[in-house]
Amino acid sequence: MKLFTYATSPYARKVRMALDYKGVSYEPFERCYSLDRKEDLRCVSLRAEVPTLVLDDGRTITDSTIISEYIEEVYPEPPLYPKDPYERARVRTIEDLCDRSFDAVGFGFWLSVLREQAPESQAMKQAAADELRRLLAVLERELGDRNFFCGEVSLADFAAICYVPGAKTMGVNLGEFARLQAWTGRMRRISVVAADQERIGKAMAELRSIADEFEGPDGRVHWRDSRLEWPIRHGFIDLVAREFHAGKMMFPPDAS
C-alpha cells in the first residue's frame, strides 16, 4: 500500500499512527498539493488532500476517518475502537471534535500569525486561545480518571495527540489541565506517537516561516468547511472577505 501523507497534517498524522500501531506495512509519500503542486496526489484524490491510501490493486480511499474505519475492519488487531457501542461512539465524537473544532481553532490562530499586519490579528489570536481553553476543558472532562479516553488506546487518543501539545505555542498553559498533561506524557511513551512527534519536530524545524506551511506557490491558502466557519463565527468576516477578493483563498478540489 501507499500512503500520501504530510508530517504536519493532523489528519495524515492520525492515520499514519493508526497504521503503525497495527503494524501495517505501507510506503509513505510526503505530499501537500496546496504547497507543492505534485500531480501524483491530485491523480489519486479528487480533493488533492492527504491522507489518501492507495491499495495494492490501485483502489484509493480518502478522508482520515474513512481510512481509519477501513484499517480497523481489515486489520482488527490491535483495535482502534472499543467493543462497547457507546464507547465506540465516544471515540467518534472525540475524533470529530479534533477534526473540526481543534483544527479550525489552530487554523485561525496561525492565519492570524501569517496576517500579522491585519487589524484583526491580535483579536484572532486571543479568540483562538480562549476557544482552545474551552476545547481542552471538554477533553479534560472526557478523559476523567482514565489513562486513555476510551479505556485502552484508541483512535480518539491518536486524534487528540495531534492537537493538545500545540497549546503552548498558542499561549495556553497545558498545566491548567492536569489530567490532559499527564495523558500527554503517557501518549509520548507510545512508540508510534514518539515517532510522530519526531517527524513533526523535524518538519517544523525546517520551516523558514509560517508562510511555508500555509501559502502555495501562487500565494493562496487552503480553506475548507470549519476553517471558514471559525473566523466568520468570531466576527472576522472582513478579513475573510479581503482574502477572497484578493484571490488568496483556495478550496479543494479547485487546487490548480
C-alpha positions in Angstrom: 0.0 0.0 0.0 0.9 3.6 -0.5 0.0 6.4 1.9 0.0 10.0 0.8 0.8 11.8 4.0 2.3 15.1 5.3 4.3 15.5 8.5 2.3 18.5 9.8 -1.2 17.4 8.7 -3.1 16.2 11.8 -5.3 14.1 9.6 -2.4 12.3 8.0 -0.6 12.0 11.3 -3.6 10.3 12.8 -3.8 7.7 10.0 -0.1 7.1 10.0 0.0 6.4 13.7 -3.0 4.1 13.3 -1.3 2.1 10.6 2.0 1.9 12.6 0.1 0.9 15.8 -1.4 -2.0 13.9 1.9 -2.9 12.3 0.5 -2.5 8.8 3.2 -2.2 6.0 2.9 0.8 3.7 5.0 3.2 1.7 4.7 6.8 2.7 4.8 9.7 0.2 5.1 13.2 1.7 2.8 15.4 -0.2 0.8 18.7 0.3 -0.7 19.6 -3.1 -1.7 23.1 -1.9 2.0 23.7 -1.3 4.0 21.5 -3.7 1.5 21.0 -6.6 2.7 17.5 -7.2 0.3 15.8 -9.6 0.5 12.3 -8.3 -1.6 13.2 -5.3 -4.1 15.0 -7.4 -4.4 11.9 -9.6 -5.5 9.7 -6.8 -7.6 12.2 -4.7 -10.4 14.3 -6.1 -9.7 16.9 -3.4 -5.9 16.6 -3.7 -5.7 16.1 0.0 -3.9 13.9 2.5 -4.2 11.4 3.8 -5.0 9.2 0.8 -4.5 5.5 0.9 -3.7 3.6 -2.3 -4.3 -0.1 -2.0 -2.1 -2.7 -3.7 -4.6 -3.1 -6.5 -4.7 0.6 -7.2 -8.0 1.4 -5.5 -8.0 4.5 -3.3 -9.5 5.6 0.0 -9.6 9.2 1.1 -10.6 11.1 4.3 -8.8 10.2 7.6 -12.0 8.9 9.3 -12.9 6.7 6.4 -9.4 5.4 6.1 -9.2 4.7 9.9 -12.5 2.7 9.8 -11.2 0.7 6.8 -8.0 -0.1 8.6 -10.0 -1.3 11.6 -12.1 -3.6 9.5 -9.2 -5.1 7.6 -6.7 -5.2 10.4 -8.7 -5.6 13.6 -5.8 -6.2 15.9 -4.9 -4.3 18.0 -8.2 -2.5 18.0 -8.6 1.2 17.4 -12.2 1.2 18.6 -13.6 -0.3 21.9 -16.1 -3.2 21.7 -18.8 -1.3 23.7 -21.1 0.6 21.3 -21.3 3.6 23.5 -17.5 3.9 23.9 -17.2 3.4 20.1 -19.5 6.4 19.7 -17.3 8.4 22.2 -14.3 7.6 20.0 -16.0 9.1 17.0 -17.2 12.1 19.0 -13.8 12.9 20.2 -12.2 12.4 16.8 -14.8 14.7 15.3 -14.2 17.3 17.9 -10.5 17.2 17.0 -11.0 17.1 13.2 -13.4 20.0 13.2 -13.1 22.3 16.2 -9.5 21.9 17.2 -8.4 22.1 13.6 -10.4 25.2 13.0 -9.0 27.0 16.1 -5.4 26.1 15.1 -6.0 27.3 11.5 -7.5 30.6 12.8 -4.5 31.2 15.2 -1.9 30.5 12.6 -3.7 32.5 9.9 -3.6 35.5 12.3 0.2 34.9 12.6 0.5 34.8 8.8 -1.5 38.0 8.5 0.1 39.7 11.5 -0.3 43.1 9.8 -4.1 42.7 9.6 -6.2 44.8 12.0 -7.9 41.6 13.3 -4.7 39.7 14.0 -4.4 40.2 17.8 -8.1 39.7 18.3 -8.0 36.5 16.3 -5.1 35.2 18.4 -7.0 35.9 21.6 -10.2 34.3 20.3 -8.3 31.2 19.3 -6.6 30.9 22.7 -9.9 31.4 24.5 -11.7 28.8 22.4 -8.7 26.4 22.8 -9.1 26.5 26.5 -12.7 25.7 26.3 -12.0 22.7 24.0 -9.2 21.4 26.2 -11.7 21.6 29.1 -14.0 19.3 27.2 -11.2 16.8 26.6 -10.3 17.1 30.3 -13.8 16.1 31.2 -13.9 13.3 28.6 -10.7 11.8 29.9 -11.7 11.9 33.6 -9.7 9.4 35.6 -8.9 7.1 32.7 -5.5 6.6 31.4 -6.8 7.0 27.8 -10.0 8.5 26.5 -12.0 5.3 25.9 -10.2 2.7 28.2 -7.4 1.4 26.1 -5.5 3.4 23.4 -7.9 4.2 20.6 -8.3 6.5 17.6 -9.6 9.2 19.9 -6.1 9.3 21.5 -4.3 9.5 18.2 -6.6 12.3 17.0 -6.2 14.3 20.2 -2.4 14.0 20.5 -2.2 15.8 17.2 -3.6 19.0 18.8 -3.2 19.0 22.6 0.6 19.5 22.7 0.2 22.6 20.5 -1.5 24.5 23.4 1.8 26.1 24.5 2.5 27.5 21.1 -0.9 29.2 21.2 -0.2 30.7 24.6 -2.2 28.2 26.6 -0.6 26.5 29.6 -1.3 22.8 29.5 -0.6 22.8 33.2 -4.1 24.2 33.6 -5.4 20.8 32.6 -3.6 18.3 34.9 -5.3 15.2 33.5 -4.5 16.1 29.9 -1.0 16.9 30.8 -0.5 13.5 32.4 -2.2 11.8 29.4 0.2 13.6 27.0 3.1 12.1 28.9 1.6 8.7 28.6 1.0 9.1 24.9 4.5 10.2 24.2 5.8 7.0 25.7 4.0 5.0 23.0 6.5 4.3 20.2 4.2 5.3 17.3 3.4 8.6 19.0 7.1 9.2 19.7 7.9 8.6 16.0 5.2 11.0 15.0 6.5 13.7 17.4 9.9 13.3 15.9 8.6 13.7 12.4 6.6 16.8 13.1 9.5 18.3 15.2 11.9 17.8 12.2 9.3 19.3 9.8 8.7 22.4 11.9 12.5 22.9 12.4 12.9 23.1 8.6 10.3 25.8 8.2 11.7 29.2 7.3 8.4 31.0 8.1 4.8 30.2 8.7 4.1 31.2 5.0 6.0 28.0 4.1 3.3 26.0 5.9 0.3 28.0 4.6 0.8 29.6 1.2 1.2 27.7 -2.0 3.4 28.9 -4.9 0.6 31.2 -6.1 0.2 32.7 -2.6 -3.2 31.1 -1.9 -4.2 29.5 1.4 -6.1 26.2 1.6 -9.5 26.8 3.2 -12.5 24.4 3.8 -15.6 23.9 5.9 -14.9 24.5 9.6 -11.9 26.6 8.8 -14.1 29.1 7.0 -16.8 28.9 9.7 -14.5 29.8 12.5 -13.4 33.4 11.6 -17.0 34.2 10.5 -18.4 32.9 13.7 -16.0 35.1 15.7 -16.8 38.2 13.7 -13.7 38.3 11.4 -15.7 38.3 8.2 -13.9 41.4 6.9 -10.6 39.5 6.9 -12.3 36.6 5.1 -13.7 39.0 2.5 -10.3 40.6 1.9 -8.7 37.2 1.5 -11.4 36.2 -1.0 -11.3 39.4 -3.1 -7.5 39.4 -3.2 -7.6 35.9 -4.7 -5.7 34.4 -1.7 -8.2 31.6 -1.0 -8.1 28.1 -2.4 -10.9 25.5 -1.9 -10.4 21.9 -3.0 -10.8 20.4 -5.5 -10.0 23.8 -7.2 -6.3 23.4 -6.5 -4.9 24.0 -9.9 
